Amino acid sequence: MPSPLPPTAPALSRRVAAATRNGLHATRAGLSNGRAHLGRVRHHARDMFSPLLHLGRGLRREAAWARTWWKEAPPDKRKAAAVGVAVSAVLLYFLPFGPLLALAAVMAGAAWMGRDRTPPPPPGPPPGDGRLQAVYNGLVPHLADDHDPAGLFVPGGEYAKAFEHHEFDGDRLTRLELRYSPYFTDDDPDARARIERVIEAKAGRAREYLYDWDTENNRLTVAALPPLPGPVPAQPYVTAPCEIVLGFTDASSTNRLIPVSMTPGGPAEPAGAPVDKAAGAPPAAATAPANGAPAANVHQLPPVIWRTGTRTNAPHLLAVAGPAAGKTTLLRTIALQALRDGDLIAIDATGSGDFAYLAGRVGVLRVDSTADQVRETLTWLHAETTRRAAAIGDAKAAGVPVPEDARRPLLVLLDEPAELADATGASASDVYELLDLPLRLGRTTHISVVTTARPTQLARLHPGLLGETHTRIALGPLDTDTLVAALGAEPGITGGDAMPPGRGYARLGAGPVIRLQTPYTPDPLEDDTPEPDRRRILDLLPDVVLAAGSRAPDAAPAGAAGAAAGAVSDGRPEGTVPVTTGLSGAGGGAPSLVKSH
């Protein structure tokens, strides 16, 4: 209830001051709006009456020209002009439509005289002229040659003579084609590297560049590559049997696209990594699951697909990566896809427990980490390769189908075999002797070996192992020599200040080196793995083997999974392979059902 007493003097003065301020603000806002409205009216009026303004300006210029001529002309010319004007006026008066013709002539002259005579601004330098000249000046010390008759690169020269074509995206150089002297040693890797470093320094180090050296015609084409799509979350990919998605690359590096679901707000959509523009993919389509789950964006992305079995000439893979470069994530990606239609053996030579999430799963034959277990597994693998080769040979000789157990895909994950040699006290040759037969007959017996190595351990690998692993992957920032040793060829791609985890290069067989971004596949047993990612990985894993023909849900805790892994089974369920560690090595028969973990 308001007070019946009148407001005091201080309160009244404050109210008056506030009302005055509000009034001033309203007046100022009204004046500002009025000026803006008046400006819009003036602009529209100028557009509407522009023809009349144009003619009026022309009439004024005509009158000024006539007045100036009359003042500066001598008397005899004035008299002649006056007589001519009078005679013309009389003739036009008597001619049909003469006055109208005279008026039209005057208006046409006014229109011509009233045109805008403001000279155009002088042309400035072409876009990117300064950057191109900086690139040219940086290349002069390396490409200048006194014996070059064309003089393409000379101190103080112009870039237009050497640069045949260039493209810009705003102020960023995206493509450059240049010629160089025929006397430049373009077959020297060090000379090429110097040129590439100069171009990266002048054009910008934040991007990757593809260099195409045309040594026959002495031309170099440099193209700035768009960023790859961000890490894609692990999911079931649309692939054929014996096809494994290693990651994703540029649209120009493959002729295939697959649909990929990108989880909203997840790690698949990092800021600053537009998926559609980066990969050149069609626009995304939003799909809403029927179970009420959040909608996921589906993109068509170009994959890097590795084929195993008899459909490929590169059934074995070698991944070279440093610490925190995404090597273990790549192995998890491969393992999840290999278990869809085959069996798996995981050998953790480092003893880090990165394969513990596979223990007790259907299709996982062994998960080994100790030296004795690994030696036993490799011995069994050697015998199993012999058994499969004999079974396949007998079946073909008899003209009957190959037995299912001889053609079921088997993938062997061997993490850092150099560490295995150190742990067992054996040499690289001893380890390779057990892997020699599976590597040589892997394509025939449907056995694929995936091995890894750190950059510092690459030289310790057996030459036979390097010669049989024709699918190569290099992850993380590596120097040029290490990349050439890991991939077997120069990547031809340089640049980029930093490489995120899972970024690197891939080479399938004798194909070219392409860029690679591996999927985001975290360890479901890690404490810091977000629950949605943990749930997604567990859904991709096969069921846990409890006993013959029984299964456990994926939501079972790690302790239950470990207990299930140690369960004993008397038989092998149809279409599944129980988890084992005590493999029968000598006879090459079925694995025993004793779990060592």
C-alpha positions as CSV (number, residue, x, y, z in Angstrom):
1,M,0.0,0.0,0.0
2,P,1.6,3.3,-1.0
3,S,2.3,5.8,1.7
4,P,-0.3,8.7,2.0
5,L,2.5,11.1,2.9
6,P,4.0,13.2,0.1
7,P,7.6,12.3,-1.0
8,T,10.4,14.1,0.6
9,A,12.5,16.7,-1.2
10,P,15.5,14.4,-1.9
11,A,13.3,11.7,-3.3
12,L,11.3,14.2,-5.4
13,S,14.5,15.6,-6.8
14,R,15.8,12.1,-7.7
15,R,12.5,11.4,-9.5
16,V,12.7,14.6,-11.4
17,A,16.3,14.0,-12.4
18,A,15.4,10.5,-13.6
19,A,12.5,11.7,-15.6
20,T,14.7,14.4,-17.2
21,R,17.3,11.8,-18.1
22,N,14.7,9.5,-19.6
23,G,13.3,12.4,-21.6
24,L,16.7,13.4,-22.9
25,H,17.4,9.8,-23.9
26,A,14.1,9.5,-25.7
27,T,14.7,12.8,-27.5
28,R,18.2,11.8,-28.5
29,A,16.8,8.4,-29.7
30,G,14.1,10.2,-31.7
31,L,16.5,12.5,-33.3
32,S,18.8,9.6,-34.2
33,N,15.9,7.7,-35.7
34,G,14.8,10.9,-37.5
35,R,18.3,11.4,-39.1
36,A,18.4,7.8,-40.2
37,H,14.9,8.1,-41.7
38,L,15.8,11.3,-43.4
39,G,18.9,9.6,-44.9
40,R,16.8,6.8,-46.2
41,V,14.4,9.2,-47.8
42,R,17.2,11.2,-49.4
43,H,18.7,8.0,-50.8
44,H,15.4,6.8,-52.3
45,A,14.7,10.2,-53.7
46,R,18.1,10.3,-55.3
47,D,17.4,7.0,-57.0
48,M,14.0,7.9,-58.1
49,F,14.9,11.3,-59.6
50,S,18.3,10.3,-60.9
51,P,17.3,10.7,-64.7
52,L,16.1,14.3,-64.0
53,L,19.2,15.1,-62.0
54,H,21.3,13.7,-64.8
55,L,19.5,15.9,-67.4
56,G,19.7,19.0,-65.2
57,R,23.4,18.5,-64.7
58,G,23.8,18.2,-68.5
59,L,21.8,21.4,-69.2
60,R,23.9,23.4,-66.7
61,R,27.0,22.1,-68.4
62,E,25.7,23.0,-71.8
63,A,24.7,26.5,-70.7
64,A,28.1,27.0,-69.0
65,W,29.9,25.8,-72.2
66,A,27.8,28.2,-74.4
67,R,28.4,31.1,-72.1
68,T,32.1,30.4,-72.0
69,W,32.3,30.1,-75.7
70,W,30.4,33.4,-76.3
71,K,32.8,35.3,-74.0
72,E,35.9,33.9,-75.5
73,A,34.8,34.0,-79.2
74,P,35.8,37.0,-81.4
75,P,33.0,39.4,-82.6
76,D,32.8,38.0,-86.2
77,K,32.3,34.5,-84.9
78,R,29.6,35.7,-82.5
79,K,27.7,37.4,-85.4
80,A,28.0,34.2,-87.6
81,A,26.8,32.1,-84.7
82,A,23.9,34.3,-84.0
83,V,22.8,34.3,-87.6
84,G,23.2,30.5,-87.8
85,V,21.1,30.0,-84.6
86,A,18.3,32.4,-86.0
87,V,18.2,30.6,-89.4
88,S,18.1,27.2,-87.7
89,A,15.3,28.3,-85.4
90,V,13.2,29.6,-88.4
91,L,13.8,26.4,-90.4
92,L,12.9,24.2,-87.5
93,Y,9.7,26.2,-86.9
94,F,8.5,25.5,-90.4
95,L,9.7,21.8,-90.6
96,P,7.2,19.1,-89.4
97,F,8.0,18.2,-85.8
98,G,10.9,20.7,-85.9
99,P,10.5,22.0,-82.4
100,L,10.3,18.5,-81.0
101,L,13.4,17.5,-82.9
102,A,15.2,20.5,-81.5
103,L,14.1,19.7,-78.0
104,A,15.3,16.1,-78.5
105,A,18.7,17.2,-79.7
106,V,19.1,19.5,-76.7
107,M,18.1,16.7,-74.3
108,A,20.4,14.2,-76.0
109,G,23.3,16.7,-75.6
110,A,22.3,17.3,-72.0
111,A,22.3,13.5,-71.4
112,W,25.8,13.3,-72.9
113,M,27.1,16.3,-71.0
114,G,25.6,15.2,-67.8
115,R,27.4,11.8,-67.6
116,D,29.7,11.1,-64.7
117,R,33.2,12.1,-65.7
118,T,34.9,11.0,-62.5
119,P,38.0,9.1,-63.6
120,P,38.2,5.4,-62.4
121,P,40.7,4.8,-59.6
122,P,44.1,3.6,-60.9
123,P,44.4,-0.1,-60.9
124,G,46.1,-1.5,-57.9
125,P,48.3,-4.5,-57.6
126,P,46.7,-7.9,-58.3
127,P,45.4,-9.9,-55.3
128,G,48.2,-11.6,-53.6
129,D,50.9,-9.8,-55.5
130,G,53.0,-9.2,-52.4
131,R,52.8,-12.8,-51.3
132,L,53.7,-14.1,-54.7
133,Q,56.6,-11.8,-54.9
134,A,57.7,-12.9,-51.4
135,V,57.6,-16.5,-52.6
136,Y,59.6,-15.7,-55.7
137,N,62.2,-13.8,-53.7
138,G,62.6,-16.6,-51.3
139,L,63.1,-19.1,-54.1
140,V,65.7,-17.0,-56.0
141,P,68.7,-18.1,-53.8
142,H,67.8,-21.8,-54.5
143,L,66.6,-21.7,-58.2
144,A,68.7,-18.9,-59.6
145,D,71.1,-20.1,-62.3
146,D,73.5,-18.0,-64.4
147,H,73.4,-20.6,-67.2
148,D,69.6,-20.5,-67.5
149,P,68.9,-18.8,-70.9
150,A,65.3,-18.0,-69.8
151,G,66.4,-16.3,-66.5
152,L,63.4,-17.4,-64.6
153,F,64.7,-16.6,-61.2
154,V,67.0,-13.6,-60.9
155,P,67.6,-11.2,-58.0
156,G,65.1,-8.3,-58.4
157,G,63.1,-10.2,-61.0
158,E,59.3,-10.4,-61.4
159,Y,57.4,-13.5,-60.4
160,A,55.1,-13.4,-63.5
161,K,57.9,-14.8,-65.6
162,A,58.2,-18.0,-63.5
163,F,54.8,-18.4,-62.0
164,E,52.4,-19.7,-64.7
165,H,49.2,-20.0,-62.6
166,H,48.1,-19.2,-59.1
167,E,44.9,-19.3,-57.1
168,F,43.9,-17.5,-53.9
169,D,41.2,-18.0,-51.3
170,G,41.0,-14.5,-50.0
171,D,44.6,-13.6,-49.1
172,R,45.7,-17.3,-48.7
173,L,47.6,-19.0,-51.5
174,T,45.8,-22.3,-52.5
175,R,47.6,-23.3,-55.7
176,L,50.8,-22.4,-57.5
177,E,52.3,-23.6,-60.7
178,L,55.8,-22.5,-61.5
179,R,58.7,-23.3,-63.9
180,Y,62.3,-23.7,-62.9
181,S,65.6,-23.9,-64.6
182,P,66.4,-27.2,-66.4
183,Y,69.8,-27.1,-64.6
184,F,68.1,-27.5,-61.1
185,T,68.8,-30.8,-59.5
186,D,65.2,-31.9,-59.0
187,D,66.2,-35.5,-58.5
188,D,68.0,-34.6,-55.2
189,P,65.6,-35.1,-52.2
190,D,67.6,-32.5,-50.2
191,A,67.2,-29.9,-53.0
192,R,63.5,-30.6,-53.2
193,A,63.1,-30.3,-49.4
194,R,64.7,-26.9,-49.5
195,I,62.3,-25.6,-52.1
196,E,59.3,-27.0,-50.2
197,R,60.5,-25.4,-46.9
198,V,60.8,-22.0,-48.5
199,I,57.3,-22.3,-50.1
200,E,55.8,-23.3,-46.7
201,A,57.5,-20.5,-44.9
202,K,56.3,-17.8,-47.4
203,A,52.8,-19.3,-48.1
204,G,51.9,-20.2,-44.5
205,R,52.9,-23.0,-42.2
206,A,49.4,-23.7,-40.8
207,R,48.4,-25.9,-43.8
208,E,49.6,-29.0,-45.6
209,Y,50.8,-28.8,-49.1
210,L,50.9,-31.4,-51.9
211,Y,54.0,-31.1,-54.2
212,D,53.8,-32.5,-57.7
213,W,57.3,-32.4,-59.3
214,D,57.1,-32.8,-63.1
215,T,60.8,-33.5,-63.7
216,E,60.3,-34.1,-67.4
217,N,59.0,-30.5,-68.1
218,N,60.7,-28.7,-65.2
219,R,57.5,-27.7,-63.5
220,L,56.3,-27.8,-59.9
221,T,52.7,-27.7,-58.8
222,V,51.9,-26.8,-55.2
223,A,48.4,-27.3,-53.8
224,A,47.2,-26.4,-50.3
225,L,45.2,-29.3,-49.0
226,P,41.9,-28.7,-47.1
227,P,41.7,-30.0,-43.6
228,L,40.5,-33.6,-43.1
229,P,37.3,-34.3,-41.3
230,G,37.5,-34.5,-37.5
231,P,37.8,-37.9,-35.7
232,V,34.8,-40.0,-36.6
233,P,33.4,-42.0,-33.7
234,A,33.7,-45.8,-33.9
235,Q,30.6,-47.4,-35.4
236,P,29.6,-50.3,-37.8
237,Y,30.8,-49.2,-41.2
238,V,29.2,-50.2,-44.5
239,T,31.9,-52.5,-45.9
240,A,32.1,-55.9,-47.5
241,P,33.6,-58.9,-45.6
242,C,37.3,-58.8,-45.2
243,E,37.3,-55.0,-45.5
244,I,38.5,-52.8,-42.7
245,V,38.2,-49.0,-42.5
246,L,41.5,-47.6,-41.3
247,G,40.3,-44.0,-41.4
248,F,39.3,-41.3,-43.7
249,T,41.1,-39.2,-46.3
250,D,40.6,-36.6,-49.0
251,A,37.9,-37.1,-51.6
252,S,40.5,-37.0,-54.4
253,S,42.4,-39.9,-52.9
254,T,39.7,-42.5,-53.3
255,N,36.7,-43.2,-55.5
256,R,34.4,-44.5,-52.7
257,L,32.2,-42.9,-50.1
258,I,30.5,-44.5,-47.2
259,P,27.8,-43.2,-44.8
260,V,29.2,-42.2,-41.4
261,S,27.2,-41.1,-38.4
262,M,28.6,-38.2,-36.5
263,T,27.4,-38.0,-32.9
264,P,26.1,-34.5,-32.2
265,G,28.4,-32.6,-29.7
266,G,30.8,-35.5,-29.5
267,P,34.5,-35.7,-30.5
268,A,33.5,-36.2,-34.1
269,E,32.7,-32.5,-34.6
270,P,35.6,-30.4,-33.2
271,A,35.5,-26.7,-33.7
272,G,37.1,-25.4,-36.8
273,A,37.0,-28.8,-38.7
274,P,34.0,-28.6,-41.1
275,V,33.4,-32.1,-42.2
276,D,31.6,-31.6,-45.5
277,K,33.9,-28.9,-46.9
278,A,37.0,-30.7,-45.8
279,A,36.3,-34.0,-47.4
280,G,34.4,-32.7,-50.3
281,A,31.4,-34.8,-49.3
282,P,27.7,-34.2,-50.1
283,P,25.6,-32.3,-47.6
284,A,24.8,-34.1,-44.4
285,A,21.4,-35.6,-43.7
286,A,19.9,-35.6,-40.2
287,T,18.4,-38.9,-39.1
288,A,16.3,-39.4,-36.1
289,P,16.5,-42.9,-34.5
290,A,13.2,-44.6,-33.8
291,N,14.0,-45.2,-30.2
292,G,14.0,-41.6,-29.3
293,A,17.8,-41.2,-29.1
294,P,19.3,-37.9,-30.2
295,A,19.5,-37.4,-33.9
296,A,22.8,-38.1,-35.6
297,N,24.2,-36.4,-38.7
298,V,25.0,-38.7,-41.5
299,H,27.9,-37.7,-43.8
300,Q,29.3,-39.4,-46.9
301,L,33.1,-39.5,-46.2
302,P,35.9,-41.0,-48.3
303,P,37.4,-44.0,-46.4
304,V,40.8,-45.7,-46.4
305,I,39.9,-49.4,-46.8
306,W,42.3,-52.2,-46.2
307,R,41.4,-55.5,-47.7
308,T,42.5,-58.8,-46.2
309,G,42.3,-62.4,-47.4
310,T,42.7,-63.5,-51.0
311,R,41.3,-60.3,-52.3
312,T,44.4,-58.3,-51.7
313,N,48.1,-58.3,-52.4
314,A,48.9,-56.6,-49.1
315,P,47.3,-58.7,-46.3
316,H,49.7,-57.5,-43.6
317,L,50.0,-54.1,-42.0
318,L,52.8,-52.1,-40.3
319,A,51.9,-49.0,-38.3
320,V,54.7,-46.6,-37.2
321,A,53.8,-44.1,-34.5
322,G,55.3,-42.3,-31.6
323,P,53.8,-41.8,-28.2
324,A,50.3,-40.4,-28.1
325,A,50.0,-40.5,-31.9
326,G,47.0,-42.7,-32.0
327,K,48.6,-46.2,-32.6
328,T,46.5,-48.0,-29.9
329,T,43.4,-46.3,-31.2
330,L,44.1,-47.6,-34.6
331,L,44.6,-51.1,-33.3
332,R,41.2,-50.9,-31.5
333,T,39.6,-49.8,-34.7
334,I,41.0,-52.7,-36.6
335,A,40.1,-55.2,-33.8
336,L,36.4,-54.1,-33.6
337,Q,36.0,-54.6,-37.4
338,A,37.9,-57.8,-37.6
339,L,35.7,-59.5,-35.0
340,R,32.6,-59.0,-37.2
341,D,33.4,-62.0,-39.5
342,G,36.6,-63.5,-38.2
343,D,38.8,-64.5,-35.2
344,L,41.4,-62.4,-33.4
345,I,44.7,-62.9,-31.5
346,A,46.0,-59.9,-29.5
347,I,49.7,-59.9,-28.4
348,D,50.6,-57.0,-26.2
349,A,54.4,-57.2,-26.1
350,T,54.6,-54.0,-24.0
351,G,52.5,-55.4,-21.2
352,S,50.4,-52.2,-21.0
353,G,47.1,-54.0,-20.9
354,D,45.7,-52.1,-23.8
355,F,43.9,-55.3,-25.1
356,A,42.2,-56.2,-21.8
357,Y,38.8,-55.0,-23.2
358,L,39.0,-58.0,-25.6
359,A,39.4,-60.6,-22.9
360,G,36.5,-63.1,-22.8
361,R,34.9,-62.0,-26.1
362,V,33.5,-64.3,-28.7
363,G,36.0,-64.7,-31.5
364,V,39.0,-63.6,-29.5
365,L,41.3,-66.6,-29.3
366,R,44.0,-65.1,-27.1
367,V,45.1,-61.9,-25.3
368,D,48.7,-62.4,-24.3
369,S,51.1,-60.1,-22.6
370,T,53.9,-62.3,-21.0
371,A,56.9,-63.7,-22.9
372,D,55.9,-67.4,-22.4
373,Q,52.3,-66.8,-23.6
374,V,53.5,-64.9,-26.7
375,R,56.0,-67.7,-27.6
376,E,53.3,-70.3,-27.2
377,T,50.9,-68.3,-29.3
378,L,53.4,-67.7,-32.1
379,T,54.3,-71.4,-32.1
380,W,50.6,-72.3,-32.5
381,L,50.2,-69.7,-35.2
382,H,53.0,-71.3,-37.2
383,A,51.4,-74.7,-36.8
384,E,48.0,-73.3,-37.6
385,T,49.3,-71.7,-40.8
386,T,50.7,-75.1,-41.8
387,R,47.4,-76.8,-41.1
388,R,45.4,-74.3,-43.1
389,A,47.7,-74.5,-46.0
390,A,47.6,-78.3,-46.1
391,A,43.8,-78.3,-45.7
392,I,43.3,-75.8,-48.6
393,G,45.7,-77.7,-50.8
394,D,44.0,-81.0,-50.1
395,A,40.6,-79.5,-50.8
396,K,41.6,-78.0,-54.1
397,A,43.3,-81.2,-55.1
398,A,40.1,-83.2,-54.4
399,G,37.9,-80.6,-56.0
400,V,35.8,-80.0,-52.9
401,P,35.0,-76.8,-51.0
402,V,37.7,-75.5,-48.6
403,P,36.7,-76.3,-44.9
404,E,35.3,-73.5,-42.9
405,D,38.0,-73.7,-40.3
406,A,40.7,-73.3,-43.0
407,R,39.2,-70.1,-44.6
408,R,37.8,-68.2,-41.6
409,P,39.7,-64.9,-41.3
410,L,42.2,-64.7,-38.5
411,L,43.8,-61.4,-37.6
412,V,46.9,-61.2,-35.4
413,L,47.6,-57.9,-33.5
414,L,51.3,-57.8,-32.6
415,D,52.0,-54.6,-30.7
416,E,55.7,-53.6,-30.9
417,P,57.6,-56.9,-31.6
418,A,60.9,-55.2,-30.9
419,E,59.8,-55.0,-27.2
420,L,58.9,-58.7,-27.4
421,A,62.5,-59.5,-28.5
422,D,63.8,-57.5,-25.5
423,A,61.4,-59.3,-23.0
424,T,62.3,-62.8,-24.2
425,G,66.0,-62.1,-24.7
426,A,65.7,-63.3,-28.3
427,S,66.8,-61.5,-31.4
428,A,64.6,-60.1,-34.1
429,S,65.5,-63.1,-36.3
430,D,64.1,-65.5,-33.7
431,V,60.8,-63.6,-33.6
432,Y,60.6,-63.5,-37.4
433,E,61.2,-67.2,-37.7
434,L,57.9,-67.8,-36.0
435,L,56.2,-65.1,-38.1
436,D,57.8,-66.1,-41.4
437,L,55.3,-68.7,-42.5
438,P,52.1,-66.7,-41.5
439,L,53.5,-63.7,-43.3
440,R,54.4,-65.6,-46.5
441,L,51.2,-67.7,-46.6
442,G,48.9,-65.1,-45.0
443,R,47.0,-64.3,-48.3
444,T,46.3,-68.0,-49.0
445,T,45.4,-69.1,-45.5
446,H,43.3,-65.9,-44.7
447,I,45.7,-64.9,-41.9
448,S,46.6,-61.2,-41.5
449,V,49.3,-59.8,-39.2
450,V,49.1,-56.2,-37.9
451,T,52.3,-55.1,-36.2
452,T,53.5,-51.8,-34.8
453,A,56.7,-50.0,-34.1
454,R,58.0,-46.8,-32.6
455,P,60.1,-44.6,-34.9
456,T,63.2,-45.3,-32.8
457,Q,62.6,-49.1,-33.2
458,L,62.0,-49.1,-36.9
459,A,65.6,-50.0,-37.7
460,R,65.4,-53.0,-35.3
461,L,62.7,-54.8,-37.2
462,H,63.7,-57.8,-39.3
463,P,64.0,-57.0,-43.0
464,G,61.8,-60.0,-43.8
465,L,59.0,-58.4,-41.6
466,L,59.4,-55.1,-43.4
467,G,59.3,-56.8,-46.8
468,E,56.1,-58.7,-46.1
469,T,54.1,-55.8,-44.6
470,H,53.0,-54.0,-47.7
471,T,50.3,-51.9,-46.1
472,R,52.0,-49.1,-44.2
473,I,50.7,-46.4,-41.8
474,A,52.6,-43.6,-40.2
475,L,50.9,-41.5,-37.5
476,G,52.0,-38.4,-35.8
477,P,54.8,-35.8,-36.6
478,L,57.7,-37.7,-38.1
479,D,60.8,-36.5,-40.0
480,T,61.2,-37.1,-43.7
481,D,63.7,-39.9,-43.3
482,T,61.4,-41.8,-40.9
483,L,58.4,-41.3,-43.2
484,V,60.3,-42.7,-46.2
485,A,61.5,-45.7,-44.1
486,A,58.0,-46.3,-42.7
487,L,56.0,-45.8,-45.9
488,G,58.5,-47.0,-48.5
489,A,58.1,-43.8,-50.5
490,E,58.2,-40.0,-50.2
491,P,54.8,-38.7,-49.0
492,G,55.0,-35.6,-51.2
493,I,53.0,-33.8,-48.5
494,T,54.5,-31.5,-46.0
495,G,53.4,-28.7,-43.8
496,G,51.1,-28.3,-40.8
497,D,52.3,-27.0,-37.5
498,A,50.9,-29.8,-35.4
499,M,49.2,-33.1,-36.1
500,P,46.3,-34.2,-33.8
501,P,46.2,-37.8,-32.5
502,G,45.2,-40.2,-35.3
503,R,46.5,-38.0,-38.1
504,G,49.1,-39.4,-40.4
505,Y,49.7,-41.0,-43.8
506,A,48.8,-44.4,-45.3
507,R,50.1,-46.4,-48.3
508,L,48.2,-49.5,-49.5
509,G,50.5,-51.8,-51.4
510,A,52.4,-50.0,-54.2
511,G,49.8,-47.1,-54.3
512,P,50.5,-43.5,-53.6
513,V,50.8,-42.0,-50.1
514,I,47.6,-40.5,-48.9
515,R,46.5,-38.6,-45.8
516,L,44.7,-40.5,-43.0
517,Q,42.6,-39.6,-40.0
518,T,41.8,-42.6,-37.9
519,P,38.4,-43.0,-36.1
520,Y,37.9,-42.1,-32.5
521,T,38.0,-45.4,-30.6
522,P,38.8,-45.0,-26.9
523,D,39.5,-47.7,-24.4
524,P,36.2,-48.7,-22.8
525,L,38.0,-49.8,-19.6
526,E,39.7,-46.4,-19.0
527,D,38.2,-44.4,-16.2
528,D,38.3,-41.1,-18.1
529,T,36.4,-42.5,-21.1
530,P,33.0,-40.7,-21.4
531,E,30.1,-43.0,-20.7
532,P,28.5,-42.5,-24.2
533,D,31.8,-43.5,-25.8
534,R,32.2,-46.4,-23.5
535,R,28.7,-47.6,-24.3
536,R,29.3,-47.3,-28.0
537,I,32.5,-49.4,-27.9
538,L,30.9,-52.1,-25.8
539,D,28.0,-52.3,-28.3
540,L,30.5,-53.0,-31.1
541,L,32.3,-55.8,-29.2
542,P,31.0,-59.4,-29.4
543,D,29.3,-61.0,-26.4
544,V,31.2,-62.3,-23.5
545,V,31.7,-66.1,-23.3
546,L,30.5,-67.5,-20.0
547,A,30.1,-71.1,-20.8
548,A,29.2,-73.3,-23.7
549,G,26.3,-71.6,-25.5
550,S,25.8,-68.9,-22.7
551,R,26.3,-65.2,-23.0
552,A,26.6,-62.2,-20.8
553,P,25.5,-58.7,-21.5
554,D,28.0,-56.0,-22.4
555,A,27.0,-54.0,-19.4
556,A,28.7,-56.5,-17.0
557,P,31.5,-54.8,-15.0
558,A,35.1,-55.4,-15.7
559,G,35.4,-57.9,-12.8
560,A,32.6,-60.0,-14.3
561,A,34.2,-59.9,-17.7
562,G,37.4,-61.1,-16.2
563,A,35.6,-63.9,-14.5
564,A,33.8,-64.8,-17.7
565,A,37.1,-64.8,-19.5
566,G,38.4,-67.5,-17.1
567,A,35.4,-69.7,-17.5
568,V,36.0,-73.2,-18.8
569,S,34.0,-74.5,-21.8
570,D,33.7,-78.1,-22.9
571,G,32.9,-77.4,-26.5
572,R,32.9,-74.7,-29.2
573,P,29.5,-73.1,-29.9
574,E,28.6,-73.2,-33.5
575,G,29.8,-70.1,-35.3
576,T,31.8,-68.8,-32.4
577,V,35.3,-69.1,-31.1
578,P,35.9,-69.3,-27.3
579,V,38.6,-67.2,-25.6
580,T,41.7,-69.2,-25.0
581,T,45.3,-69.0,-24.2
582,G,46.6,-72.5,-24.0
583,L,46.8,-73.0,-27.8
584,S,47.8,-76.5,-29.0
585,G,50.9,-75.6,-30.9
586,A,52.4,-78.9,-32.0
587,G,49.5,-80.5,-33.7
588,G,47.9,-77.4,-35.0
589,G,44.5,-78.6,-33.6
590,A,41.8,-76.6,-31.9
591,P,42.9,-74.3,-29.1
592,S,42.6,-75.5,-25.5
593,L,40.2,-73.8,-23.2
594,V,42.5,-72.7,-20.4
595,K,42.5,-68.9,-19.9
596,S,45.7,-67.6,-18.5
597,H,44.5,-64.1,-17.7
